[in-house]
Every structure is written in structure tokens, then in C-alpha cells.
Amino acid sequence: MLLLMERKLQEVHPLLTLCGQIVENWQGNPIQKESLRVFFLVLQVTHYLDAGQVKSVKPCLKQLQQCIQTISTLHDDEILPSNPADLFHWLPKEHMCVLVYLVTVMHSMQAGYLEKAQKYTDKALMQLEKLKMLDCSPILSSFQVILLEHIIMCRLVTGHKATALQEISQVCQLCQQSPRLFSNHAAQLHTLLGLYCVSVNCMDNAEAQFTTALRLTNHQELWAFIVTNLASVYIREGNRHQEVLYSLLERINPDHSFPVSSHCLRAAAFYVRGLFSFFQGRYNEAKRFLRETLKMSNAEDLNRLTACSLVLLGHIFYVLGNHRESNNMVVPAMQLASKIPDMSVQLWSSALLRDLNKACGNAMDAHEAAQMHQNFSQQLLQDHIEACSLPEHNLITWTDGPPPLQFQAQNGPNTSLASLL
């Protein structure tokens, strides 16, 4: 656990293997053994998720889920108070259940199973609500904040920005009640606001939020995640931040000393390099980076990165006039985006399918794709207007100190809708 906290991930794996053998061979009371197994498996699952290895973690996660089902059927009174050292009980089993839901949500979000993430978040929050009526343990608020942080990211992907914003406000309220909680989650909170700003096309505010988050974190993986997203903001902004952008891209260069060992973040860094090369018109270079992203994302079932890479490759082939190859990329991108579901990739894919079919003379398919694109546009536009009209939208201007206590109502949205249409 200490090695995980110190980010010494290379040293963790052999020690986890040894711990697993010790736990399996330990002879003792059933509930104590299962409690130790849950403790061990939570560390193992966390290790894989930290490393961005979403596919590799599946067997451990399944064991953990089975283990918590077993422990929930055992009774605490089965523990025999013989040796006090044998009575190690790291968490009440009700708290363990919430923790298992939480790591399942983390896995589902990274893998791009967002409906599954929603399902387990609902279960965990319901359980937390019941527990908080009887127990004021600070760990329950920490669980709640981490759950909300993950489901907020899911909402932004699935096109529910207004709900995401209200949940960001919930995190603010929880942090207002606990200075320690705010200290531990301030960087994540500003990162979430940055992601929200990107989703509503408030790029200056996104830059301010990500910059604030960078100032507040010393966590390597979070730093790399923020820099990757900030770089994508600068890429979209064109030539305004060229010097800073080149500096950022060099710091998260996946071909050379990448700052963290996360498979997922390194794959995302290749995608951002591909996006940059695409905007620069260097299409062969972009294809190389995106194929590397695809190879890495397919290896670990990173569905959202796969969908994003496929649609961008499809766009590149379309620009180059290779309509057949473009179609081969865009169709699976649309299928995967529908499964996630990722509204932005669906919008992008449907626009490309419309243009591809029009260029190939497939009038009926072009009309169907145009209708899909119109439907996605309307859904996103409606959600955009609703989110920007909420008083909580003013949170995008908060970059210093504790979260504001109140939000002033807005007259209406003041952000550009052009990027949605």
C-alpha cells in the first residue's frame, strides 16, 4: 500500500504476488480470511488501474466481486477472539461493499462501459446514503467524492453536461464541509471544471481551470492527465499558444521518457500527438501516432480511445480522398461510440458518414447519416443550453481559494455553440 502511495509501481508487482500467496495459504477464521483477501484484491485492482491496464485487471476484479459476495453472507459473530493479531479488520464489511462498487466504477469508466459505471454508481451512492445516516466516518465522504468525480467524467462523455455540472456542485458542497477533503481533491475539482469547460466550448476558462489544477497537484498521473487535456485545448485554439503547446507535448512525449507508467495515459498521449499532426496537415505522421494509440488501446480494451482514434483516422483518410479506407474506420468508430455511448464521437462519425456517402453517391445512406447527425446535434445543443443556463455554470470562473458558497443565476448561455453543429 505504501509503495502504491509513493508511486513505486515497479516494486509493487512482485510484492503483490508474494502477498497473494501468503493470503491464500493463511489458515484462520473465514470472515477474517475473506477480509484479508478483499484488502489484498483492492490493492491489486488499484495497482492495475493505476497502470491503466483495464483488460489485465478483469480477473482480479472478478475475484474481488466474488469475495465481497462471500463476505456479505458471513456473520461477524463467527470471529473467535483468540489471538488479537488475528482480528485485523481493516474496514467494516458495509464499507467494503461501497469500496468494491467504487473500484468497479473506476474500471468501467476507464474501459468505456459508461452505462455499467452509472449502474454501480447509483448502487454505491444509495448504500452511502444509508450508511451516512448511522455513521459519520470521514472515509464515507471520501468514497462519495471519488464516485462523483468518476461519474461526472462519464456524464460529460455521454452528453449530460447539466447533470455533470450539478454533480460538480455537489463535490464543492462536500469539500466546503471538510477542509481536508478539499485539500485532497481541489486539483481534481478544477480538472473536472476544465473538462466541463471544454464540453461547452469555453476554452479560455478550460485553460484557466487546467492551469489551476496543475498548480495544486503533485500527483504524477493526474499531472499527466491534466497536461494531456490542456494540450488538446491548445491544439483546438490554433496558433495562439504554439510555444507553450510544443513545451507541453515534449513533456508528455510517448516516444521518449513518458513521465508515468500508465498504459492508458501513454496511449492518450499518442492520440494527442496524432490530433496535433492532423491539425498541422502532417497526415502520415498523424496516422503513425493514431495507429500506435489503436495498438495500445486494443491491447487493454480502452474503448473510448479506440473510438476516438478510429474516427480521427477516418477523417484523415476522407481528407486524403481514400473513401473506402475512411469508411472502414468510421463505421466501427460509430458502432463503438454507440456502445459506450460517446455523444461527441457519434456526432463526428455521423457527420463523416453523411459526407462519405454523399461523395460516393449513396443518397439513402447519406440521408440516414444526416438524420442521425441532426438528432445528435439537437440533443447536445439542448443539453448545452440547459447547462450554461444553470447558476452553477458560474463555477467556471472560480480559480482560487475554497469553492464559492453561492452561485449567481445567469440570464442565459454565453458560450459559442458553433463547435456542436
LOMIDO-721956 format. One line per field, with one value per residue (C-alpha): residue in one letter; x, y, z. Coordinates in nm, 4 decimals. Layout:
BEGIN
residuo = (a	...);
X = (X	...);
Y = (Y	...);
Z = (Z	...);
END
This chain:
BEGIN
residuo = (m	l	l	l	m	e	r	k	l	q	e	v	h	p	l	l	t	l	c	g	q	i	v	e	n	w	q	g	n	p	i	q	k	e	s	l	r	v	f	f	l	v	l	q	v	t	h	y	l	d	a	g	q	v	k	s	v	k	p	c	l	k	q	l	q	q	c	i	q	t	i	s	t	l	h	d	d	e	i	l	p	s	n	p	a	d	l	f	h	w	l	p	k	e	h	m	c	v	l	v	y	l	v	t	v	m	h	s	m	q	a	g	y	l	e	k	a	q	k	y	t	d	k	a	l	m	q	l	e	k	l	k	m	l	d	c	s	p	i	l	s	s	f	q	v	i	l	l	e	h	i	i	m	c	r	l	v	t	g	h	k	a	t	a	l	q	e	i	s	q	v	c	q	l	c	q	q	s	p	r	l	f	s	n	h	a	a	q	l	h	t	l	l	g	l	y	c	v	s	v	n	c	m	d	n	a	e	a	q	f	t	t	a	l	r	l	t	n	h	q	e	l	w	a	f	i	v	t	n	l	a	s	v	y	i	r	e	g	n	r	h	q	e	v	l	y	s	l	l	e	r	i	n	p	d	h	s	f	p	v	s	s	h	c	l	r	a	a	a	f	y	v	r	g	l	f	s	f	f	q	g	r	y	n	e	a	k	r	f	l	r	e	t	l	k	m	s	n	a	e	d	l	n	r	l	t	a	c	s	l	v	l	l	g	h	i	f	y	v	l	g	n	h	r	e	s	n	n	m	v	v	p	a	m	q	l	a	s	k	i	p	d	m	s	v	q	l	w	s	s	a	l	l	r	d	l	n	k	a	c	g	n	a	m	d	a	h	e	a	a	q	m	h	q	n	f	s	q	q	l	l	q	d	h	i	e	a	c	s	l	p	e	h	n	l	i	t	w	t	d	g	p	p	p	l	q	f	q	a	q	n	g	p	n	t	s	l	a	s	l	l);
X = (0.0000	0.2838	0.4603	0.1377	0.1046	0.4683	0.4075	0.6847	0.4814	0.7725	0.8301	0.4621	0.4039	0.6456	0.5335	0.1667	0.2403	0.4054	0.1181	-0.1346	0.0384	0.0539	-0.3161	-0.4243	-0.2162	-0.3312	-0.5436	-0.7932	-1.1479	-1.3455	-1.4556	-1.1018	-0.9565	-1.2126	-1.1475	-0.7742	-0.8496	-1.0628	-0.7805	-0.5264	-0.7509	-0.8382	-0.4628	-0.4131	-0.7031	-0.5876	-0.2373	-0.3674	-0.5997	-0.3148	-0.1126	-0.4033	-0.4290	-0.8044	-0.8067	-0.5402	-0.7335	-1.0502	-0.9639	-0.8659	-1.1770	-1.3975	-1.2315	-1.2882	-1.6570	-1.6986	-1.5104	-1.7374	-2.0421	-1.8949	-1.8097	-2.1579	-2.3063	-2.0761	-2.1636	-1.9283	-2.0029	-1.8153	-1.4900	-1.3269	-1.1292	-0.8230	-0.5132	-0.5722	-0.3371	-0.5777	-0.8599	-0.7316	-1.0431	-0.9401	-1.2916	-1.6481	-1.7941	-2.0601	-1.7752	-1.6007	-1.9135	-1.9055	-1.5322	-1.5844	-1.8585	-1.6140	-1.3285	-1.5837	-1.6928	-1.3279	-1.2731	-1.5942	-1.5085	-1.1539	-1.2773	-1.5607	-1.8529	-2.0317	-2.3791	-2.2246	-2.0395	-2.3726	-2.5396	-2.2716	-2.2500	-2.6238	-2.5869	-2.2878	-2.4457	-2.7638	-2.5579	-2.3567	-2.6735	-2.7917	-2.4518	-2.4140	-2.7383	-2.5750	-2.2037	-2.0146	-1.6843	-1.4857	-1.3988	-1.7625	-1.7396	-1.4129	-1.5847	-1.8727	-1.6411	-1.4388	-1.7592	-1.8915	-1.5590	-1.5805	-1.9483	-1.9044	-1.6481	-1.8916	-2.1736	-1.9573	-1.8867	-2.2495	-2.3802	-2.5272	-2.3373	-2.6114	-2.6208	-2.2386	-2.2335	-2.4831	-2.2679	-1.9576	-2.1560	-2.2247	-1.8500	-1.7980	-2.0537	-1.8888	-1.5492	-1.6914	-1.7779	-1.4248	-1.1014	-0.9092	-1.1363	-1.0936	-0.7162	-0.7099	-0.9498	-0.9009	-0.6887	-0.9412	-1.2258	-1.0563	-0.9733	-1.3423	-1.4360	-1.1755	-1.3322	-1.6775	-1.5480	-1.4136	-1.7531	-1.9309	-1.6554	-1.5329	-1.1686	-1.0221	-1.1942	-1.0772	-0.7185	-0.7570	-0.9064	-0.6403	-0.3615	-0.5062	-0.5266	-0.1609	-0.0613	-0.2465	-0.1299	0.1904	0.0296	0.2132	-0.0772	-0.3167	-0.0488	-0.0103	-0.3901	-0.4253	-0.1354	-0.2813	-0.6170	-0.4574	-0.2556	-0.5780	-0.7270	-0.4244	-0.4394	-0.8024	-0.7122	-0.4801	-0.1693	-0.2445	-0.0307	0.2245	0.5288	0.3517	0.1935	0.5302	0.6653	0.3675	0.3871	0.7557	0.6809	0.4293	0.6197	0.5122	0.8073	1.0619	1.0730	0.6960	0.6557	0.4233	0.3899	0.0161	-0.0617	-0.3860	-0.2242	0.0588	-0.1968	-0.3830	-0.0566	-0.0118	-0.3671	-0.2970	0.0197	-0.1915	-0.4505	-0.1774	-0.0237	-0.3718	-0.4308	-0.0838	-0.1722	0.1006	-0.1248	0.1299	0.2742	-0.0785	-0.1564	0.1565	0.0604	-0.3021	-0.2085	0.0087	-0.2906	-0.5064	-0.2497	-0.2262	-0.5988	-0.6924	-0.4396	-0.6162	-0.9778	-0.9664	-1.2857	-1.3158	-0.9581	-1.0190	-1.3347	-1.1619	-0.8617	-1.0782	-1.2900	-0.9844	-0.8151	-1.1404	-1.1339	-0.7722	-0.8500	-1.1547	-0.9395	-0.6904	-0.9736	-0.9480	-1.3209	-1.3118	-1.0480	-1.2278	-1.5493	-1.3572	-1.2561	-1.5732	-1.8269	-1.6596	-1.5980	-1.9724	-2.0582	-1.8175	-1.9273	-2.2911	-2.1966	-2.0065	-2.2113	-1.9921	-2.2027	-1.9150	-1.7726	-2.1241	-2.1733	-1.8351	-1.8848	-2.2355	-2.1085	-1.8302	-2.0698	-2.3036	-2.0195	-1.8696	-2.1984	-2.2729	-1.9297	-1.9882	-2.3383	-2.5207	-2.8141	-3.0222	-2.7299	-2.6257	-2.9790	-2.9872	-2.6481	-2.7601	-3.0696	-2.8556	-2.6233	-2.9194	-3.0550	-2.7186	-2.6762	-3.0168	-2.9543	-2.6156	-2.7477	-3.0371	-2.8042	-2.5552	-2.8220	-2.9516	-2.6015	-2.4988	-2.8259	-2.7656	-2.6361	-2.3608	-2.2176	-2.0501	-1.8162	-1.6076	-1.4665	-1.3536	-0.9762	-0.8633	-0.9374	-1.2163	-1.5279	-1.7744	-2.0733	-2.3341	-2.3815	-2.5466	-2.8134	-2.7321	-2.9581	-2.8677	-2.5812	-2.2903	-2.0803	-2.0353	-2.2494	-2.0667	-1.8477	-2.1573	-2.3210);
Y = (0.0000	0.2399	0.1618	0.2391	0.5693	0.6537	0.5617	0.2976	0.0795	-0.1327	-0.2604	-0.3325	-0.6273	-0.8855	-0.7897	-0.8315	-1.1786	-1.2770	-1.1272	-1.3205	-1.6496	-1.5636	-1.4679	-1.7846	-2.0075	-1.8365	-2.0595	-1.8807	-1.7715	-1.7496	-1.3874	-1.2813	-1.4598	-1.3020	-0.9600	-1.0015	-1.1202	-0.8104	-0.5910	-0.7661	-0.7659	-0.3959	-0.3199	-0.5460	-0.3932	-0.0410	-0.1259	-0.2376	0.0630	0.2995	0.1378	0.1909	-0.1855	-0.2183	-0.5617	-0.7159	-0.6188	-0.8127	-1.1474	-0.9682	-0.7505	-1.0556	-1.2268	-0.9139	-0.9008	-1.2706	-1.2200	-0.9354	-1.1512	-1.4257	-1.1915	-1.0383	-1.3832	-1.4418	-1.3199	-1.1142	-1.3301	-1.6135	-1.4388	-1.6122	-1.3705	-1.5910	-1.4032	-1.0239	-1.0117	-1.2406	-0.9915	-0.7469	-0.5890	-0.3050	-0.1878	-0.2730	-0.5020	-0.2400	-0.0011	-0.2770	-0.3192	0.0512	0.0304	-0.2636	-0.0679	0.2231	0.0286	-0.1292	0.2219	0.3225	0.0202	0.0739	0.4395	0.3648	0.0807	0.2892	0.0893	0.4044	0.2587	-0.0010	0.2792	0.4588	0.1435	0.0802	0.4488	0.4506	0.1392	0.2796	0.6217	0.4579	0.2447	0.5512	0.7456	0.4716	0.4409	0.8173	0.8231	0.5966	0.6623	0.9932	0.8304	1.0702	0.7817	0.7724	1.1323	1.0435	0.7491	0.9780	1.2411	0.9830	0.8236	1.1631	1.2526	0.9419	0.9664	1.3361	1.2345	0.9706	1.2276	1.4645	1.1840	1.0670	1.4200	1.5016	1.8207	1.9805	1.6786	1.6723	2.0384	1.9793	1.6898	1.9126	2.1477	1.8531	1.7861	2.1556	2.1315	1.8197	1.9930	2.3006	2.0772	1.9366	2.1353	1.8059	1.6731	1.9962	1.9847	1.6273	1.6914	2.0565	1.9638	1.7008	1.9510	2.2095	1.9325	1.8367	2.2016	2.2164	1.9123	2.0695	2.3946	2.2000	2.0303	2.3691	2.5255	2.7740	2.7243	3.0220	2.9007	2.5446	2.6691	2.8586	2.5548	2.3120	2.5580	2.5930	2.2138	2.1784	2.4293	2.2292	1.8750	1.6815	1.3515	1.2315	1.0524	1.3427	1.5843	1.3823	1.3631	1.7419	1.8218	1.5879	1.7683	2.1146	2.0259	1.9264	2.2671	2.4482	2.2325	2.3353	2.7008	2.7057	2.9250	3.1200	2.9056	2.7426	2.7831	2.6568	2.3723	2.2478	2.2550	2.0540	1.7977	1.7447	1.6830	1.4087	1.2647	0.8964	0.8032	0.9080	0.9217	0.9405	1.0738	0.7974	0.4224	0.4324	0.2388	0.4353	0.7807	0.6907	0.5750	0.9057	1.0967	0.9227	1.0278	1.3930	1.3836	1.2412	1.5159	1.7816	1.6340	1.6225	1.9929	2.0666	1.8779	1.6169	1.3230	1.0402	1.1379	1.1599	0.8095	0.6706	0.8167	0.7060	0.3510	0.3379	0.4549	0.1857	-0.0847	0.0177	0.0758	-0.2575	-0.4370	-0.3163	-0.2673	0.1139	0.1523	0.5291	0.5851	0.3215	0.5021	0.8440	0.7090	0.5315	0.8374	1.0640	0.8130	0.8019	1.1810	1.1745	0.9144	1.1203	1.4341	1.2290	1.1081	0.7423	0.6931	0.3159	0.3215	0.6108	0.4078	0.1114	0.3345	0.5391	0.2523	0.0659	0.4024	0.4732	0.1226	0.1508	0.5074	0.3901	0.1105	0.3404	0.5732	0.8707	1.1553	1.3611	1.0670	0.9759	1.3347	1.3353	0.9872	1.0641	1.3831	1.1851	0.9068	1.1682	1.3264	0.9908	0.8526	1.1782	1.1649	0.8004	0.8736	0.6694	0.9076	0.6959	0.6196	0.9858	1.0923	0.8417	0.9620	1.3265	1.2487	1.0821	1.3824	1.6179	1.4148	1.4123	1.7860	1.8648	1.6543	1.8144	2.1636	2.1242	1.9931	2.2736	2.5427	2.3793	2.3525	2.7089	2.8429	2.6872	2.9179	2.6584	2.7433	3.0406	2.7924	2.8037	3.1407	3.0086	2.9522	3.0462	2.9585	2.7352	2.6646	2.9574	2.9218	3.0584	3.0884	3.3836	3.2916	3.3669	3.5293	3.2609	3.0833	3.2999	3.0371	2.9535	2.6697	2.6542	2.3594	2.1442	2.1933);
Z = (0.0000	0.0863	-0.2418	-0.4321	-0.2457	-0.3250	-0.6942	-0.6873	-0.9205	-1.0453	-0.6910	-0.6277	-0.8625	-0.7107	-0.3599	-0.4550	-0.5931	-0.2643	-0.0603	-0.2677	-0.1860	0.1863	0.1995	0.0154	0.2458	0.5667	0.7873	1.0070	1.0631	0.7322	0.7745	0.8682	0.5666	0.3316	0.4872	0.4195	0.0636	-0.0012	0.1320	-0.0912	-0.4006	-0.3618	-0.3648	-0.6677	-0.8633	-0.7726	-0.8945	-1.2362	-1.2690	-1.1758	-1.4520	-1.6961	-1.7583	-1.7920	-1.9566	-1.7321	-1.4182	-1.5094	-1.3385	-1.0127	-1.0221	-1.0739	-0.7750	-0.5661	-0.6586	-0.5723	-0.2464	-0.1324	-0.2089	0.0097	0.2965	0.2957	0.3731	0.6730	1.0233	1.2377	1.5405	1.3698	1.4676	1.7626	1.9834	2.0294	1.9154	1.8899	1.5892	1.4033	1.4447	1.1837	1.0371	0.8088	0.7172	0.8229	0.5564	0.4647	0.3791	0.1834	-0.0321	-0.1231	-0.1966	-0.4331	-0.6124	-0.6344	-0.7962	-1.0340	-1.1375	-1.1868	-1.4109	-1.6104	-1.6720	-1.7914	-2.0139	-2.1609	-2.0175	-1.9085	-1.8544	-1.6234	-1.4410	-1.3943	-1.2594	-0.9965	-0.9031	-0.8299	-0.6124	-0.4253	-0.3633	-0.2332	0.0053	0.1124	0.1860	0.4226	0.5918	0.6435	0.8430	1.1031	1.0594	1.0299	0.9277	0.7007	0.4672	0.3512	0.2268	0.0505	-0.1212	-0.2226	-0.3726	-0.5695	-0.7020	-0.8096	-0.9749	-1.1920	-1.2808	-1.3717	-1.6352	-1.7639	-1.7889	-1.9937	-2.2419	-2.2647	-2.3299	-1.9872	-1.9123	-1.6998	-1.4669	-1.4558	-1.3543	-1.0733	-0.9509	-0.9612	-0.7380	-0.5024	-0.4792	-0.3967	-0.1160	0.0283	0.0140	0.1886	0.4850	0.5161	0.4621	0.4472	0.1730	-0.0240	0.0190	-0.1172	-0.4074	-0.5120	-0.8158	-0.9270	-0.8847	-1.1074	-1.3579	-1.3751	-1.4272	-1.7056	-1.8747	-1.8377	-1.9919	-2.2913	-2.3335	-2.3532	-2.5679	-2.3026	-2.3952	-2.2043	-1.8874	-1.9579	-1.9803	-1.6508	-1.4746	-1.6004	-1.5125	-1.1605	-1.1278	-1.2332	-0.9658	-0.6995	-0.7749	-0.7189	-0.8248	-1.1374	-1.3081	-1.2501	-1.3753	-1.6978	-1.7413	-1.6994	-1.9343	-2.1996	-2.1810	-2.1720	-2.4825	-2.6622	-2.5698	-2.7160	-3.0318	-3.0896	-3.0314	-3.3332	-3.3302	-3.0114	-2.7810	-3.0132	-2.7880	-2.4738	-2.6715	-2.8043	-2.4490	-2.3171	-2.5974	-2.5248	-2.1567	-2.2432	-2.5383	-2.5520	-2.7772	-2.5128	-2.1324	-2.0660	-1.7080	-1.5782	-1.6273	-1.7068	-2.0262	-2.0702	-2.0336	-2.2708	-2.5300	-2.4802	-2.5328	-2.8705	-2.9595	-2.8706	-3.0846	-3.3683	-3.3221	-3.3336	-3.6507	-3.8094	-3.7381	-3.8812	-4.2007	-4.1408	-4.2177	-4.2411	-3.9044	-3.7601	-3.8899	-3.7227	-3.3839	-3.4132	-3.5113	-3.2001	-2.9945	-3.1550	-3.0843	-2.7171	-2.6659	-2.8276	-2.6061	-2.2897	-2.4123	-2.3856	-2.5884	-2.5866	-2.7069	-2.9756	-3.0945	-3.0946	-3.2869	-3.5452	-3.6208	-3.6499	-3.8819	-4.0796	-4.1060	-4.2291	-4.4991	-4.6025	-4.6411	-4.8459	-5.0728	-4.9678	-4.9102	-4.8779	-4.6013	-4.4344	-4.4238	-4.2770	-3.9854	-3.9321	-3.9261	-3.6332	-3.4615	-3.4758	-3.3518	-3.0590	-2.9766	-2.9672	-2.7284	-2.4859	-2.5523	-2.6542	-2.7924	-2.9376	-3.1327	-3.2526	-3.3728	-3.5502	-3.7009	-3.8296	-3.9997	-4.1681	-4.2743	-4.4235	-4.6242	-4.7240	-4.8540	-5.0347	-5.2021	-5.3032	-5.4398	-5.1731	-5.1334	-4.8927	-4.6590	-4.6716	-4.5742	-4.2859	-4.1565	-4.1909	-3.9841	-3.7158	-3.7127	-3.6763	-3.3821	-3.2023	-3.2685	-3.1206	-2.8092	-2.7488	-2.8194	-2.5769	-2.3048	-2.3779	-2.3321	-2.0134	-1.8607	-1.9456	-1.8009	-1.4587	-1.1821	-1.1197	-1.4635	-1.2928	-1.1234	-1.4428	-1.3290	-0.9869	-0.9844	-0.6343	-0.2723	-0.1407	-0.3517	-0.3622	-0.1307	-0.3708	-0.7445	-0.9135	-1.1680	-1.5313	-1.7891	-2.0384	-2.2115	-2.3191	-2.4927	-2.8573	-2.9914	-3.3231	-3.2214	-3.1667	-3.5052);
END
